[in-house]
């Protein structure tokens, strides 16, 4: 089964990439990871953080609220991911201001013949207290479980966005579309993506907005309503584990720093280094500082990121067996 997105020349000209991570898309995608019976291993550190927060604070009520609208499988309402918001607060304001007619339409489509919980029925009726309850549940979930992950989400996003920009400069939008993750294939004039059902989306000259998402684990996601501004939320492509340490290098540097040294080929940001070595951003930054003081790597600031690269000495040591 596949999602087929049909482009015209005007659509290619109007294809864009969002400028910053979309907090609500990260939130709803994280709910799919949280509810998955077999989540991908790269989300292990985040899931351990979730468990630690659940041990310290009762978050069952907000999690129950948001998972009612965003189940493990199946559709969730489009109004949960409003476009163009600069931060979570702006997104929550737009969600709370959703027209009552749209709430009723999208919630009715989601639940179908099933009987929704009482608070969802009140929400569909436009009840102010139900809107407030939803807003508070989303805010609590985000601040408790997503906010600590934002540095890694941000660095990963900007790394992917920079690659998209490089692809456009080197070969135009079609090169960008050809170099999306393997679950998305470009065969002009159609972009085909793995999807839970067969669906065709005709852009009709509106273009499309690409949204790289850290928590988009497997298949891309798009909006249900074809009349809304088209978006394609796609995985960022987590890197594979780094190769084994060279003989003796772990004894010299320590296992994690040896892994970090090997992981810096090719050069990468602190967030990417954390992903490649399976540690937190703070830990990756500390190991990078030690390697830099030893003359094994260089660190250069590029906008909001710090790019780390091996020196000739570091490269020779990483390759030595």
C-alpha positions in Angstrom: 0.0 0.0 0.0 1.2 3.5 -0.8 0.6 7.2 -0.8 1.0 8.6 -4.3 1.6 12.4 -4.4 1.1 13.8 -7.9 3.2 16.9 -8.9 2.9 19.4 -11.6 5.7 21.9 -12.6 4.0 24.5 -10.4 4.1 22.0 -7.4 7.8 21.5 -7.9 8.4 25.3 -7.8 6.3 25.5 -4.6 7.9 22.7 -2.6 9.4 23.9 0.6 10.9 22.6 3.8 9.8 24.0 7.2 12.3 26.2 8.9 12.1 24.6 12.4 10.9 21.4 14.1 7.2 21.3 14.3 6.4 20.6 17.9 2.9 19.2 17.4 4.0 16.8 14.7 6.8 15.6 17.0 4.2 15.2 19.8 1.8 13.1 17.8 4.5 11.0 16.2 6.0 10.4 19.7 2.7 9.0 20.8 2.9 6.4 18.0 6.4 5.4 19.3 5.2 5.4 22.9 2.3 3.0 22.1 4.3 0.7 19.7 4.7 -2.9 21.0 8.1 -3.0 19.3 9.5 0.5 19.1 12.7 1.0 17.1 15.9 0.7 19.2 17.0 4.3 18.5 14.2 5.5 20.8 15.4 3.5 23.7 17.0 6.4 25.6 13.8 8.5 25.2 11.6 5.6 26.4 13.8 5.2 29.4 13.3 8.9 30.2 9.5 8.4 29.8 9.6 5.5 32.3 11.7 7.6 34.8 9.2 10.4 34.6 6.2 8.1 35.1 7.9 6.7 38.2 8.2 10.3 39.6 4.9 11.8 38.5 1.5 10.6 37.7 1.0 11.4 34.0 -1.7 8.8 33.4 -4.5 11.3 32.9 -2.8 13.5 30.3 -1.4 10.4 28.4 -4.9 8.8 28.4 -6.3 12.0 27.1 -3.9 12.5 24.2 -3.8 8.8 23.3 -7.6 8.8 23.0 -7.2 11.2 20.0 -3.9 9.7 18.8 -4.2 5.9 18.9 -1.4 3.5 18.2 -2.7 2.9 14.7 -5.2 4.7 12.5 -6.1 8.3 11.9 -5.9 11.2 14.3 -7.6 14.6 13.8 -5.9 17.2 11.5 -6.7 20.0 13.9 -4.0 18.6 16.3 -1.2 19.7 13.8 -2.0 23.3 12.8 0.5 24.8 10.2 2.9 27.7 10.6 3.0 27.9 14.4 6.4 29.1 15.7 6.3 27.3 19.0 4.1 25.0 21.2 2.2 27.9 22.7 1.1 29.2 19.3 0.1 25.7 18.3 -2.0 25.2 21.4 -3.7 28.5 20.9 -4.7 27.5 17.3 -5.9 24.1 18.5 -8.1 25.7 21.2 -9.5 28.2 18.6 -10.5 25.4 16.1 -14.0 26.1 14.8 -16.7 23.9 16.4 -17.9 22.6 13.0 -14.4 21.3 12.2 -14.1 19.7 15.6 -17.3 17.9 15.1 -16.4 16.8 11.6 -13.0 15.5 12.3 -13.9 13.8 15.6 -16.9 12.1 14.0 -14.7 10.8 11.2 -12.1 9.5 13.6 -14.5 7.6 15.9 -17.0 6.5 13.2 -19.5 4.1 14.7 -17.6 3.8 18.0 -18.9 5.7 21.1 -16.3 8.4 22.1 -15.6 9.1 25.8 -17.9 11.8 27.4 -15.1 14.5 27.3 -14.6 13.9 23.6 -18.3 14.4 23.0 -18.1 17.6 24.9 -15.1 18.6 22.9 -17.0 17.9 19.7 -19.8 20.2 21.0 -17.4 23.0 21.4 -17.4 22.9 25.2 -14.8 25.4 26.6 -13.8 23.2 29.6 -13.1 20.3 27.3 -10.9 22.5 25.0 -9.0 23.6 28.1 -8.6 20.0 29.3 -7.1 19.0 25.9 -4.8 22.0 25.9 -3.5 21.3 29.4 -3.0 17.6 28.6 -1.0 18.4 25.4 1.1 21.0 27.3 1.8 18.6 30.2 2.8 15.7 27.9 5.0 18.0 25.9 6.8 19.6 28.8 7.3 16.4 30.8 8.3 14.0 28.0 9.2 15.9 24.8 10.9 19.1 26.0 14.0 17.3 27.4 14.5 15.8 23.9 14.3 19.2 22.1 18.1 19.8 21.8 18.5 16.4 20.0 15.4 16.9 18.0 16.6 20.4 16.9 20.1 19.3 15.9 18.9 16.3 14.0 16.3 18.4 12.2 18.8 21.1 11.2 21.2 18.5 10.0 18.5 17.0 7.7 17.3 20.4 6.6 20.8 21.5 5.7 21.1 18.3 3.6 17.9 19.2 1.8 19.2 22.6 1.1 22.4 21.2 -0.3 20.4 18.8 -2.5 18.4 21.7 -3.9 21.5 23.8 -4.7 23.2 20.8 -6.4 20.3 19.5 -8.4 17.1 21.3 -7.7 13.9 20.1 -6.0 13.9 16.8 -8.0 17.3 15.9 -6.4 15.8 16.6 -3.0 12.9 14.3 -3.7 15.2 11.6 -5.0 17.3 11.7 -1.8 14.4 11.4 0.7 14.5 8.3 3.0 14.1 4.9 1.2 10.5 4.7 2.2 9.8 7.5 -0.3 10.5 7.1 -4.0 10.5 9.8 -6.7 9.4 8.7 -10.2 8.5 11.9 -12.0 5.9 13.3 -11.7 4.8 11.1 -8.7 6.3 10.8 -5.2 5.4 7.4 -3.8 5.6 6.7 0.0 5.0 3.7 2.1 1.6 4.2 3.8 -1.0 2.2 5.8 -3.5 2.4 2.9 -3.7 3.2 -0.8 -4.2 6.9 -1.4 -3.7 9.5 -4.1 -3.0 13.1 -3.3 -3.2 15.6 -6.2 -1.3 18.8 -5.3 -3.0 20.9 -8.0 -0.4 23.6 -8.1 -0.4 24.2 -4.3 3.0 22.7 -3.8 3.9 20.7 -0.6 5.7 21.4 2.7 8.2 18.8 3.8 8.5 18.3 7.5 11.5 16.2 8.8 10.4 14.6 12.1 12.7 12.9 14.7 9.8 10.9 16.0 8.5 9.8 12.6 9.6 6.3 13.0 8.7 4.3 9.9 6.2 5.5 7.3 5.7 9.2 6.3 2.5 10.9 7.5 0.2 13.5 5.8 -3.0 15.2 6.6 -6.4 13.5 6.1 -8.2 16.4 4.5 -7.0 16.8 0.9 -8.2 20.4 0.8 -5.8 21.5 3.5 -2.3 22.8 2.6 -0.4 19.6 1.7 2.4 18.4 3.9 4.6 15.3 4.0 6.1 14.5 7.4 9.0 12.1 6.9 11.6 10.3 9.0 15.0 11.9 9.5 16.9 8.6 8.9 18.7 7.6 12.2 22.3 6.5 11.5 23.3 2.9 12.0 25.4 2.0 15.0 29.1 2.8 14.7 31.5 0.0 13.9 33.4 -1.9 16.5 36.3 -0.1 18.2 39.8 -0.8 16.8 41.9 -3.1 18.9 43.5 -1.3 21.8 41.7 2.1 21.2 39.1 1.5 23.9 41.8 0.7 26.4 43.6 4.0 25.5 40.6 6.4 25.3 37.8 4.6 27.0 35.1 2.7 25.2 32.7 5.6 24.6 35.4 8.1 23.4 36.8 5.4 21.1 33.4 4.9 19.7 33.0 8.7 19.3 36.3 9.0 17.5 35.2 6.3 15.0 31.8 7.9 14.6 33.3 11.2 13.5 33.9 9.9 10.0 32.2 11.7 8.3 32.2 14.9 10.4 28.9 15.6 12.2 27.2 17.9 14.8 27.0 17.2 18.5 23.5 15.9 18.2 24.4 13.6 15.3 27.4 12.3 17.4 25.0 11.6 20.2 22.8 9.6 17.8 25.7 7.7 16.4 27.1 6.7 19.8 23.9 6.2 21.7 24.5 8.8 24.4 22.9 12.0 25.5 23.9 15.3 23.8 25.6 16.5 27.0 27.7 13.3 27.2 28.6 13.6 23.5 29.6 17.2 24.1 31.9 16.3 27.0 33.6 13.5 25.0 34.1 15.9 22.1 35.8 18.4 24.4 38.2 15.8 25.7 39.0 14.6 22.1 39.5 18.3 21.0 41.9 19.1 23.9 43.9 16.0 22.9 44.2 17.3 19.4 42.2 14.5 17.9 39.3 16.5 16.5 38.4 20.1 15.6 35.1 21.8 16.5 33.6 24.6 14.3 30.4 26.5 15.0 28.1 26.6 12.0 25.0 28.8 12.9 23.2 27.0 15.7 25.3 23.8 15.4 28.9 22.8 16.3 30.5 20.6 13.6 33.2 18.1 14.8 35.8 16.6 12.4 38.8 14.4 12.8 42.3 16.0 12.7 45.0 14.0 10.8 46.2 12.6 14.1 42.6 11.6 15.1 42.0 10.0 11.7 45.2 8.0 11.9 44.4 6.8 15.4 40.9 5.9 14.4 42.1 3.8 11.5 44.9 2.1 13.4 44.3 -1.6 14.3 
